[in-house]
Amino acid sequence: MILLSAIVSGLVFGWTFARWRGRTYRVPELRSTWLVLVGFIPQLIIAYLPATHFLVPDWLAAATLSASLIAFLAFVWVNRRLPGMPLLLAGLILNLAVMTANGGWMPITPETASRVLRADASKYYTIGSRFGQKDVLLPSQDIHIGILADRFLPPVWFPYQVAFSAGDILIAAGAFWLLASPPVSIPPKEAE
């Protein structure tokens, strides 16, 4: 959700700023976009499609999620000179580090999970089980590199509660920067 919000707001800001300056908005030219597809399709199958979410064994899902992040890292590396890509790269590295240190899943504490659910998570999930799409429920003392876990939440009054990590924040900031400050073309001057 944080990434989608960053993408939409980056596009809106970039388009608005370009129009305000009398220029045409263009999305940045990205190379090797096929790597995004290679990274996204496994996540779609493992994490987001209800029909396949629980069919893939946890060990295979965790390994596939890590491989998916590596594909995203390769894409960002190829495009590293574009605005925002260094932030995206740093965010992906942080997320990959914490997931690798915790068995391939993004760790989330029962307290944070309870805030997301707006109910006691221990009633519905056991410690060590999958929570949501890509998380694993772990007590804080069992989380490796806990500072990088899914631990941040929107304000309580916000209608959609979702946990996110420091890496997610950097990824979202990088995506916003990429789309908010693309190359723009200046329209040709009319003949006087």
Secondary structure by P-SEA (a helix, b strand, c coil): caaaaaaaaaaaaaaaaaaaacbbbbccccccaaaaaaacaaaaaccccccccccccaaaaaaaaaaaaaaaaaaaaaaccccaaaaaaaaaaaaaaaaaaccccccccaaaaaaaaccccccccccccccccbbbbbcccccccccccccccccccccbbbbbcaaaaaaaaaaaaaaaccbbbbcccccc
